[in-house]
Amino acid sequence: MSAVTVEQILSQIDTLDKDERLLLEERLAARAESEWQLAATQARQVARQQSLDQASIDQAVEASR
């Protein structure tokens, strides 16, 4: 990891103009969506390997509430 701290990054974000900040927000949202999609794909693969279907998953979720 680089020597840049979170506080330094936040300070740099504070200097962005409106358009740059919007672009940053869009890129971060796209990255988060991509990471979520990957995690969901991996979770579906694990579920298939363990012979879990959607009904089983729904029941487990409901039981945990």
CYANA upper distance limits for C-alpha pairs under 8 A (distance plus 0.5 A):
  4 VAL  CA      8 GLN  CA      6.70
  4 VAL  CA      9 ILE  CA      7.52
  5 THR  CA      9 ILE  CA      6.88
  6 VAL  CA     10 LEU  CA      6.63
  7 GLU  CA     11 SER  CA      6.57
  8 GLN  CA     12 GLN  CA      6.73
  9 ILE  CA     13 ILE  CA      6.73
 10 LEU  CA     14 ASP  CA      6.77
 11 SER  CA     15 THR  CA      7.31
 12 GLN  CA     16 LEU  CA      7.40
 13 ILE  CA     21 ARG  CA      7.66
 16 LEU  CA     20 GLU  CA      6.16
 16 LEU  CA     21 ARG  CA      6.20
 17 ASP  CA     21 ARG  CA      6.59
 18 LYS  CA     22 LEU  CA      6.65
 19 ASP  CA     23 LEU  CA      6.71
 20 GLU  CA     24 LEU  CA      6.64
 21 ARG  CA     25 GLU  CA      6.65
 22 LEU  CA     26 GLU  CA      6.65
 23 LEU  CA     27 ARG  CA      6.62
 24 LEU  CA     28 LEU  CA      6.58
 25 GLU  CA     29 ALA  CA      6.55
 26 GLU  CA     30 ALA  CA      6.62
 27 ARG  CA     31 ARG  CA      6.63
 28 LEU  CA     32 ALA  CA      6.62
 29 ALA  CA     33 GLU  CA      6.62
 30 ALA  CA     34 SER  CA      6.62
 31 ARG  CA     35 GLU  CA      6.66
 32 ALA  CA     36 TRP  CA      6.58
 33 GLU  CA     37 GLN  CA      6.58
 34 SER  CA     38 LEU  CA      6.75
 35 GLU  CA     39 ALA  CA      6.71
 36 TRP  CA     40 ALA  CA      6.55
 37 GLN  CA     41 THR  CA      6.63
 38 LEU  CA     42 GLN  CA      6.71
 39 ALA  CA     43 ALA  CA      6.56
 40 ALA  CA     44 ARG  CA      6.63
 41 THR  CA     45 GLN  CA      6.79
 42 GLN  CA     46 VAL  CA      6.81
 43 ALA  CA     47 ALA  CA      6.62
 44 ARG  CA     48 ARG  CA      6.63
 45 GLN  CA     49 GLN  CA      6.67
 46 VAL  CA     50 GLN  CA      6.71
 47 ALA  CA     51 SER  CA      6.59
 47 ALA  CA     52 LEU  CA      5.45
 47 ALA  CA     53 ASP  CA      7.66
 48 ARG  CA     52 LEU  CA      6.25
 48 ARG  CA     53 ASP  CA      7.81
 52 LEU  CA     56 SER  CA      6.49
 52 LEU  CA     57 ILE  CA      7.41
 53 ASP  CA     57 ILE  CA      6.95
 54 GLN  CA     58 ASP  CA      6.55
 55 ALA  CA     59 GLN  CA      6.64
 56 SER  CA     60 ALA  CA      6.73
 57 ILE  CA     61 VAL  CA      6.71
 58 ASP  CA     62 GLU  CA      6.59
 59 GLN  CA     63 ALA  CA      6.52
 60 ALA  CA     64 SER  CA      6.74
 61 VAL  CA     65 ARG  CA      7.17
